[in-house]
């Protein structure tokens, strides 16, 4: 899998005042998973993307464009 750094995810997380740990707690995952998603080391499930999007107040495809096939466009 090609790694796609998700700068938007990290930026939105910081703008909303979340640490990786607090975002993880808010979305039912763990801090390591949040960092892996930010670094593009793994892809989120649709449910995970929706949970993170809700916590950050954005649509999931804003953070994870590969879910809609728009990555790299």
C-alpha positions in Angstrom: 0.0 0.0 0.0 1.3 3.4 -0.9 1.6 5.8 2.0 -0.3 9.0 1.7 0.4 11.4 4.5 -2.9 12.9 5.6 -1.9 16.5 6.5 -5.6 17.5 6.6 -6.3 15.0 9.3 -3.5 16.3 11.5 -4.3 19.9 10.8 -8.0 19.5 11.6 -7.2 17.5 14.7 -4.9 20.3 16.0 -7.4 23.1 15.0 -10.1 21.4 17.0 -7.8 21.1 20.0 -7.4 17.4 20.0 -4.3 15.5 20.8 -3.9 12.1 19.1 -4.9 10.6 22.4 -8.0 12.6 22.9 -9.1 12.0 19.3 -8.6 8.3 19.8 -10.6 8.4 23.0 -13.4 10.3 21.3 -13.6 7.9 18.4 -13.0 4.6 20.2 -9.6 3.8 18.8 -6.1 4.3 20.2 -3.4 6.9 19.8 -1.1 4.6 17.7 -4.0 4.1 15.2 -4.5 7.9 14.9 -0.8 8.4 14.2 -0.8 5.5 11.7 -3.8 7.1 9.9 -2.1 10.5 9.9 1.1 9.1 8.4 -0.8 7.1 5.8 0.5 3.8 7.1 -3.0 2.3 7.1 -6.4 3.1 5.7 -9.5 3.6 7.8 -12.7 1.6 7.6 -15.7 3.6 6.5 -17.0 3.5 10.0 -13.7 4.7 11.5 -13.6 7.5 8.9 -17.1 8.6 9.8 -16.4 8.5 13.5 -13.3 10.7 13.0 -15.1 13.0 10.7 -17.9 13.5 13.2 -15.4 14.2 16.0 -13.6 16.8 13.9 -16.8 18.3 12.4 -16.0 17.4 8.7 -17.1 15.0 6.1 -15.0 11.8 6.1 -13.9 12.3 2.5 -12.3 15.6 3.4 -9.9 13.7 5.6 -9.7 10.5 3.6 -10.3 11.2 -0.1 -9.3 7.7 -1.1 -12.6 6.5 0.3 -14.3 8.2 -2.6 -11.6 7.5 -5.2 -10.5 11.2 -5.3 -7.0 10.7 -3.9 -4.4 12.5 -5.9 -6.8 14.6 -7.9 
